[in-house]
Amino acid sequence: MSDTSTHDEPRVLARAAHGLGRLTLNRPRAINALDLSMVQALTAALERWEHDSDVQTVLLDGAGERGLCAGGDVRGLYEQIVGGDAESAADFFRAEYSLNARIGQYPKPFVALADGITMGGGIGLAGHAGIRIVTERSKLAMPETRIGFTPDVGGTWLLSRAPGRLGEYLALTGATMDAADAIHAGLADTLVPSEHLDDLRDALETRADPGSPAELVLLFDQTPERSKLEDARAWIDDAFAAGTVAEIVERLRARPEAEASATADLLGELSPTGLAVTLEAVRRARELPTLRDVLAQEYGLVMWFATTQPDLTEGIRAQLVDKDRTPRWSPATIAELAPDAAASAFAYRPVVALWGDPPA
């Protein structure tokens, strides 16, 4: 895949001036979806700037009006898996997860503008930043279960630390969050109206008083409206505390809220295996001490799906290739799930470990 965008422009714009390193995802026609070349370009810039005394703050944003990043190149992943090239898929995931970890422990202030669509791999970039900004246009989600997959890029680290059982709910359903929801769930910090983003960028570069990036952001922040997730916590916390996917659906069916019934219907359409693995992944992530530990767990799971379990390729086929929206899951229903359905996924060990070599 080429590493250029429209008119042969780089897919990542990296420039530094006045103490600010700016990274712009530059693939607007694809809502800045990530490929390996983009991950490598982002990593190279962060490596350069980490020890550059002329760069004091890093700012990440996306070109175009539609969003920061729609996620990874799922169609490309499908072609690699069905073509028998799981090694290339593994190379991408290792590079991407190493970048996620680097952002999570970056030693300089890292400001991410999650304006518009920020999903999947976009959460992996913005969700681990030190200062995470959303706007009234933001739409955040980890929608991997919609294609028979499981949240990755450190998504289960973030979701496992959401209030109550919101992590299980958001991970299993792939529900989309607005700015207020994202802040309530802990995937974002501050709401800045989109009309003020250019002023914020300018302030970060011109070093207006007050001086720190966090203080500068507060000059433009706006109090979000009450989160819809907060209002739904009663039925979400009750249902998604259940031990298994089948029991979650049973509790949802017993609730009086229309949203609970609709959620049960949605879960019934998704990959039973993907749901079982995802539920266990969030709960195990809650007990893991670091982002790197969670990324290692996620890497094993995604490679299990890529090499062993057919629901990932079937989900991508149904949603993005044939677009018939009628995936044939294996097993087909939640009722057919074995009690230890997720066990083999967590027992799987990739040929090359995520942290097999010391990080660069």
MOMOQUI-V682729 format. One record per run of one state. SS is the DSSP state (H for helix, E for strand, - for the rest). FROM is the first residue (numbers start at 0). LEN is the number of residues. If there is no record, write none. Layout:
BEGIN
ss->SS from->FROM len->LEN
ss->SS from->FROM len->LEN
END
This chain:
BEGIN
ss->- from->0 len->3
ss->E from->3 len->1
ss->- from->4 len->1
ss->H from->5 len->3
ss->- from->8 len->1
ss->E from->9 len->1
ss->- from->10 len->1
ss->E from->11 len->6
ss->- from->17 len->2
ss->E from->19 len->6
ss->- from->25 len->2
ss->H from->27 len->3
ss->- from->30 len->3
ss->E from->33 len->1
ss->- from->34 len->1
ss->H from->35 len->15
ss->- from->50 len->6
ss->E from->56 len->6
ss->- from->62 len->4
ss->E from->66 len->3
ss->- from->69 len->2
ss->E from->71 len->1
ss->- from->72 len->1
ss->H from->73 len->9
ss->- from->82 len->3
ss->H from->85 len->19
ss->- from->104 len->4
ss->E from->108 len->6
ss->- from->114 len->1
ss->E from->115 len->4
ss->- from->119 len->1
ss->H from->120 len->6
ss->- from->126 len->4
ss->E from->130 len->4
ss->- from->134 len->4
ss->E from->138 len->3
ss->- from->141 len->2
ss->H from->143 len->4
ss->- from->147 len->7
ss->H from->154 len->6
ss->- from->160 len->5
ss->H from->165 len->8
ss->- from->173 len->3
ss->E from->176 len->1
ss->- from->177 len->1
ss->H from->178 len->7
ss->- from->185 len->4
ss->E from->189 len->3
ss->- from->192 len->1
ss->H from->193 len->13
ss->- from->206 len->6
ss->H from->212 len->6
ss->- from->218 len->2
ss->E from->220 len->2
ss->- from->222 len->5
ss->H from->227 len->4
ss->- from->231 len->1
ss->H from->232 len->7
ss->- from->239 len->5
ss->H from->244 len->10
ss->- from->254 len->3
ss->H from->257 len->12
ss->- from->269 len->2
ss->H from->271 len->14
ss->- from->285 len->5
ss->H from->290 len->17
ss->- from->307 len->3
ss->H from->310 len->11
ss->- from->321 len->12
ss->H from->333 len->3
ss->- from->336 len->6
ss->H from->342 len->5
ss->- from->347 len->13
END
